[in-house]
Amino acid sequence: MKPFHYEETEGLRHTNIFQKAIETGVESNWLILGLIIFFIGLVIIIGGIFLSFQKFNLNKETKNKPATIIAFGVVAFLIGGCAFFSILMTKIAPIQSLGYYEADAKVVNIEKQEKVSQPTQYHFKLRFMVGNIQDKKTRSVDIITKKRNGIKNGDKVKVKTPQMVFTGGEDKQVKVDQLITDIRHMRDNEKPEDNGVPKFVSVDEFNIQKQSK
C-alpha cells in the first residue's frame, strides 16, 4: 500500500524563473554567492579599464598591471555568471510546484519521553488507514514530535511531511519506505529522486494533526 499522497500548496508551472527562486529558496546561498562573484568581477573589470586610461600617469613597473587586473576580473565575472545561470537552469527552472505528502492514520500508542536537558518528546505509534479501516498489512510507523496537540490513543490523525519542492517527476502516491529514512536501509549514494520523492524525511520532521470528527 502507498499511504502517502501528494497535496499541492502552490503551483509554479507558469511562474518565471526568478520568481521561482524567490518563492522556493532553492540553492539560495549558491545563487547569492555566484551573483556576488559576478559583480565583483564586473567591478574589477571596470577598475582595470579605468586604470588602463591612466597609463600615462603610471611608471614602467605598473603599466602592465591594468591588463592583469582586467584578466582577473574577467575570470571572476565568468565563474560567477556561469555558476548563477547554471543553477537557475538546472535547479530552479524545472520546479513545478510546492507541496507535501499526507497520510491518514490512527494512533495506536503514545509514549512520553522526558529528559533533563532535552524538551519533552512524544512518540506516536501510528497505523495507516484505508477509509475507516486500519491497514494491518502496511507496517506501523513511529513519529516523534515535541507537541501532543491534544491527541489521544485511538484518535484519527493526518500525518504531513514538511513542505517540499516538486519538479513534476515525483510519485503522487508513495510507500512509507520510499519516504522515511529512519525505517529503511539506504544504499550508499541513494538519492530521493531514485525513490520517486523530492527528499527523504526523518520521523521527527512530520506534522501530526487530529482529524475533526
Phi, psi and chi 1 to 4 in degrees:
 res  aa     phi    psi   chi1   chi2   chi3   chi4
   1 MET       -  148.2  178.1 -171.5  172.9      -
   2 LYS  -113.9   90.7  -61.7 -179.4  177.6 -178.9
   3 PRO   -73.4  -26.5   26.0  -33.7      -      -
   4 PHE   -89.6  130.0  -74.5   93.9      -      -
   5 HIS  -123.7  152.9   59.9  -87.7      -      -
   6 TYR   -76.7  136.1  165.2   73.4      -      -
   7 GLU  -128.4  128.0  -67.3  -73.4  -20.3      -
   8 GLU   -91.6  134.1 -176.2  174.6  -59.8      -
   9 THR  -104.2  -29.1   56.0      -      -      -
  10 GLU  -154.9  123.5 -175.7  175.3   -1.7      -
  11 GLY   -85.1  132.0      -      -      -      -
  12 LEU  -122.4   18.0  -60.6  172.9      -      -
  13 ARG   -63.1  -34.7  -63.7  165.4 -172.9   79.2
  14 HIS  -108.3   18.9  -54.4  -64.4      -      -
  15 THR   -92.7  141.4  -54.7      -      -      -
  16 ASN   -69.1  161.3   69.8   65.9      -      -
  17 ILE   -63.0  -35.1 -166.1  169.3      -      -
  18 PHE   -72.9  -36.4  -63.0  103.3      -      -
  19 GLN   -66.9  -37.3 -171.0   65.5   28.0      -
  20 LYS   -59.6  -42.8  -74.9 -178.1 -179.5 -179.3
  21 ALA   -61.6  -41.6      -      -      -      -
  22 ILE   -69.4  -44.7  -65.2  169.2      -      -
  23 GLU   -65.8  -38.9  -68.7  -78.6  -14.7      -
  24 THR   -96.3  -29.6   63.5      -      -      -
  25 GLY    72.0   13.5      -      -      -      -
  26 VAL   -65.4  129.5  170.7      -      -      -
  27 GLU    52.3   33.1  -56.7  -72.0   -5.1      -
  28 SER   -62.4  -39.4   57.3      -      -      -
  29 ASN   -63.1  -42.0  -70.1  -22.7      -      -
  30 TRP   -70.7  -36.1  -71.6  108.2      -      -
  31 LEU   -62.2  -44.7  -78.8  171.7      -      -
  32 ILE   -64.5  -42.9  -67.8  169.4      -      -
  33 LEU   -62.0  -45.4  180.0   61.0      -      -
  34 GLY   -60.0  -41.1      -      -      -      -
  35 LEU   -67.2  -38.9 -154.8   55.4      -      -
  36 ILE   -63.8  -45.8  -70.8  171.8      -      -
  37 ILE   -62.1  -39.6  -65.1  172.3      -      -
  38 PHE   -57.9  -49.4  175.2   83.6      -      -
  39 PHE   -73.6  -32.2  -79.2  111.3      -      -
  40 ILE   -62.0  -44.5  -72.4  174.2      -      -
  41 GLY   -60.0  -41.2      -      -      -      -
  42 LEU   -63.2  -42.9 -175.9   60.8      -      -
  43 VAL   -64.0  -41.6  170.1      -      -      -
  44 ILE   -63.3  -41.7  -68.2  172.5      -      -
  45 ILE   -60.7  -46.9  -67.7  170.2      -      -
  46 ILE   -62.1  -41.7  -66.5  171.6      -      -
  47 GLY   -63.4  -41.6      -      -      -      -
  48 GLY   -64.7  -39.8      -      -      -      -
  49 ILE   -64.5  -41.8  -67.8  172.7      -      -
  50 PHE   -60.3  -43.4  175.9   77.7      -      -
  51 LEU   -65.5  -34.1  -75.4  175.8      -      -
  52 SER   -64.4  -27.1   68.6      -      -      -
  53 PHE   -81.0   -8.4  -75.1  109.7      -      -
  54 GLN  -106.0   20.1  -54.4  -62.6  -41.8      -
  55 LYS   -57.7  -33.5  -83.4 -171.2  175.5 -178.8
  56 PHE   -65.9  -17.4   56.5   87.4      -      -
  57 ASN   -94.8   -3.8  -68.7  -35.9      -      -
  58 LEU   -96.1  149.3  -58.6  175.5      -      -
  59 ASN   -80.8  177.1   55.7   38.9      -      -
  60 LYS   -62.7  -36.2  -69.7 -178.2  179.1  179.5
  61 GLU   -68.3  -26.1  -71.6   76.2   17.2      -
  62 THR  -107.7    0.5   57.4      -      -      -
  63 LYS   -65.9  -28.2  -82.7 -172.1  175.9 -178.9
  64 ASN   -88.7   -6.0  -67.9  -33.0      -      -
  65 LYS   -66.1  -36.3  -75.2 -169.5  175.4 -179.5
  66 PRO   -56.2  -40.4  -28.4   36.6      -      -
  67 ALA   -64.3  -39.8      -      -      -      -
  68 THR   -64.9  -42.5  -56.7      -      -      -
  69 ILE   -63.1  -44.6  -68.2  171.2      -      -
  70 ILE   -63.2  -41.9  -68.7  172.6      -      -
  71 ALA   -61.8  -42.9      -      -      -      -
  72 PHE   -62.5  -41.9  179.9   77.5      -      -
  73 GLY   -63.8  -39.9      -      -      -      -
  74 VAL   -62.9  -41.7  168.3      -      -      -
  75 VAL   -61.3  -47.8  171.0      -      -      -
  76 ALA   -63.3  -41.6      -      -      -      -
  77 PHE   -58.9  -45.9  178.9   84.9      -      -
  78 LEU   -70.3  -42.7  -68.6  174.6      -      -
  79 ILE   -62.8  -48.2  -69.4  174.1      -      -
  80 GLY   -63.2  -44.5      -      -      -      -
  81 GLY   -65.3  -44.1      -      -      -      -
  82 CYS   -64.3  -41.7  -72.5      -      -      -
  83 ALA   -63.7  -45.5      -      -      -      -
  84 PHE   -61.2  -51.5 -179.9   77.1      -      -
  85 PHE   -74.8  -27.8  -72.1  103.4      -      -
  86 SER   -65.7  -43.0  175.3      -      -      -
  87 ILE   -64.7  -42.3  -67.3  169.8      -      -
  88 LEU   -57.8  -45.4  -79.9 -179.7      -      -
  89 MET   -78.8  -34.1  -61.9  -50.4  -62.7      -
  90 THR   -93.8  -30.8   60.1      -      -      -
  91 LYS  -106.2  -35.5  -59.3  -67.1 -174.8 -179.8
  92 ILE   -94.4  -46.6  -51.6  -60.5      -      -
  93 ALA   -56.5  -38.5      -      -      -      -
  94 PRO   -71.2  -11.3  -18.7   32.5      -      -
  95 ILE   -63.0  132.5  -66.4  172.6      -      -
  96 GLN  -111.2  -30.9  -60.8  -67.1  -53.2      -
  97 SER  -166.7  166.5   64.4      -      -      -
  98 LEU  -109.4  141.9  -64.8  174.3      -      -
  99 GLY  -172.7 -165.2      -      -      -      -
 100 TYR  -155.4  168.7   57.6   88.5      -      -
 101 TYR  -103.4  143.2  -74.0  109.0      -      -
 102 GLU  -136.3  146.4  178.5 -178.4   85.1      -
 103 ALA  -141.6  150.6      -      -      -      -
 104 ASP   -91.9  136.9  -66.3  -40.6      -      -
 105 ALA  -148.4  167.5      -      -      -      -
 106 LYS  -122.4  137.7 -174.4  173.8 -176.8  177.9
 107 VAL   -77.4  119.1  179.2      -      -      -
 108 VAL   -92.3  -37.7  177.5      -      -      -
 109 ASN  -157.9  147.9 -174.6   54.7      -      -
 110 ILE  -126.0  126.2  -57.3  173.8      -      -
 111 GLU  -118.2  125.0 -179.1 -178.0  -19.4      -
 112 LYS   -95.2  129.5 -176.5  178.6 -179.1 -179.5
 113 GLN  -120.4  124.4  -70.3 -167.0   -9.2      -
 114 GLU  -122.6  127.6  -64.5  179.1  -66.0      -
 115 LYS  -128.6  155.6  -64.7 -174.1  178.6 -179.7
 116 VAL   -59.4  -46.6  173.7      -      -      -
 117 SER  -105.7   12.5   59.6      -      -      -
 118 GLN  -131.4  152.6  -62.9  177.9    7.4      -
 119 PRO   -64.4  154.5  -16.7   28.9      -      -
 120 THR   -61.0  136.2  -60.1      -      -      -
 121 GLN  -121.0  147.2  -69.9 -174.6  -23.1      -
 122 TYR  -117.1  125.0  -63.8   93.8      -      -
 123 HIS  -101.5  112.0  -70.2 -123.4      -      -
 124 PHE   -97.5  122.0  -69.5   84.3      -      -
 125 LYS   -93.2  120.1 -175.6  174.9 -177.1  179.2
 126 LEU  -117.5  144.0  -54.1  174.8      -      -
 127 ARG  -116.9  126.2  179.7   74.6   69.6 -179.6
 128 PHE   -69.7  154.1  -66.2  107.0      -      -
 129 MET  -115.2  145.6  -56.5  -73.1  -68.3      -
 130 VAL  -116.8   98.1 -178.6      -      -      -
 131 GLY    68.2 -119.2      -      -      -      -
 132 ASN  -104.1   11.0  -67.3  -42.6      -      -
 133 ILE  -112.6  135.2  -58.1  171.8      -      -
 134 GLN   -69.2  134.8  -70.0 -172.5   48.0      -
 135 ASP   -89.0   98.0  175.6   24.4      -      -
 136 LYS   -85.0   -6.3  -65.2 -175.0  178.2 -179.8
 137 LYS   -82.4  -28.1  -67.5 -177.6  179.8  179.6
 138 THR   -89.1  133.7  -57.7      -      -      -
 139 ARG   -60.3  144.7   65.8 -174.6  -62.2  175.6
 140 SER   -70.4  165.1   59.4      -      -      -
 141 VAL  -136.7  144.5   63.5      -      -      -
 142 ASP  -101.8  123.5  -67.8  -36.5      -      -
 143 ILE  -112.7  137.7  -58.3  -63.0      -      -
 144 ILE  -110.6  128.7  -57.9  170.6      -      -
 145 THR  -137.5  164.8   71.2      -      -      -
 146 LYS   -98.4   -6.2  -65.2  177.3 -178.5  177.3
 147 LYS  -127.5  135.9  -65.5 -178.6 -179.8  179.6
 148 ARG   -85.7  -27.9 -174.9  163.6  178.8  169.6
 149 ASN    55.7   33.4  -63.9  -35.3      -      -
 150 GLY    70.8   14.3      -      -      -      -
 151 ILE   -81.5  138.4  -61.7  170.8      -      -
 152 LYS  -122.1  166.1  -54.8 -176.1  -63.8  -65.2
 153 ASN   -57.7  136.1  -78.9  -26.7      -      -
 154 GLY    90.9  -10.3      -      -      -      -
 155 ASP   -71.5  147.2  -77.6  -14.1      -      -
 156 LYS   -89.3  135.7  -66.8  179.7 -178.7  178.3
 157 VAL  -133.3  160.6  -65.8      -      -      -
 158 LYS  -102.1  128.0  -68.4  -80.7 -172.8 -175.5
 159 VAL  -108.3  119.4 -174.2      -      -      -
 160 LYS  -122.1  140.6  -61.9 -179.7 -179.6 -180.0
 161 THR   -78.7  166.7   67.9      -      -      -
 162 PRO   -62.8  164.3  -17.8   29.8      -      -
 163 GLN   -64.0  140.5 -177.9  168.8  -94.5      -
 164 MET  -127.5  162.7  -59.1  177.9  178.4      -
 165 VAL  -102.1  123.9  176.2      -      -      -
 166 PHE  -110.7  137.6  -70.0   80.9      -      -
 167 THR  -102.7   -4.2   58.8      -      -      -
 168 GLY   108.3  -17.6      -      -      -      -
 169 GLY   -96.1    1.8      -      -      -      -
 170 GLU   -79.0  159.1  -60.7   83.7    2.4      -
 171 ASP   -72.9  141.2  -66.1  -19.7      -      -
 172 LYS   -77.5  -30.3  -81.2 -165.9  170.0 -176.4
 173 GLN  -124.6  133.8  -67.6 -174.7  -55.0      -
 174 VAL  -133.3  153.3  -62.5      -      -      -
 175 LYS   -79.4  163.7  -63.3  178.1 -178.8  178.2
 176 VAL   -60.3  -46.3  176.0      -      -      -
 177 ASP   -78.8   -2.8   57.3    1.6      -      -
 178 GLN   -77.3  -25.8  -80.3 -178.7  -99.8      -
 179 LEU  -109.9  -43.7 -169.8   62.2      -      -
 180 ILE   -95.3  120.5  -56.3  177.7      -      -
 181 THR   -72.6  -31.2   58.1      -      -      -
 182 ASP   -70.8  -18.7  -54.4   64.1      -      -
 183 ILE  -114.2   18.2   61.7  171.2      -      -
 184 ARG  -134.2  147.9   59.4 -161.5  -57.1  -84.2
 185 HIS   -89.3  111.3  176.5   68.8      -      -
 186 MET   -87.9  135.4  -65.8  177.3   61.5      -
 187 ARG   -73.2  157.0  -60.9 -173.4  -58.9  -86.7
 188 ASP   -58.9  135.6  -68.5  -21.8      -      -
 189 ASN    63.5   19.1  -58.3  -42.2      -      -
 190 GLU   -70.0  134.3 -172.4  171.8    5.7      -
 191 LYS  -111.6  151.1  -62.3  178.2 -179.6  179.0
 192 PRO   -56.6  -42.1  -24.0   32.9      -      -
 193 GLU   -62.7  -23.9   52.1  -93.5   30.4      -
 194 ASP   -68.6  -18.9  -63.9  -27.3      -      -
 195 ASN  -108.6    9.9  -73.8  -86.3      -      -
 196 GLY    78.4   19.7      -      -      -      -
 197 VAL  -129.9  156.9  -65.5      -      -      -
 198 PRO   -70.5  -33.9  -14.3   27.6      -      -
 199 LYS  -158.5  158.0   60.2  175.7  -72.9 -171.4
 200 PHE   -83.0  151.7  -65.8  129.0      -      -
 201 VAL  -124.4  137.3 -177.8      -      -      -
 202 SER   -87.4  157.3  175.1      -      -      -
 203 VAL   -65.9  -16.0  -67.2      -      -      -
 204 ASP   -97.3   10.0   59.2   -3.0      -      -
 205 GLU  -102.5   -6.1  -66.7 -177.6  -78.5      -
 206 PHE   -78.8  153.7  -75.2   87.4      -      -
 207 ASN  -108.8  128.8  178.3   33.0      -      -
 208 ILE  -113.1  126.6  -57.7  178.0      -      -
 209 GLN  -125.9  135.0  -64.5  178.5  -11.3      -
 210 LYS   -70.0  133.6 -174.3  176.5 -179.7  178.9
 211 GLN   -78.4  138.6  -66.5 -171.0   37.0      -
 212 SER   -73.2  142.0   57.0      -      -      -
 213 LYS   -79.4      -  -65.5 -178.3  179.6  179.5
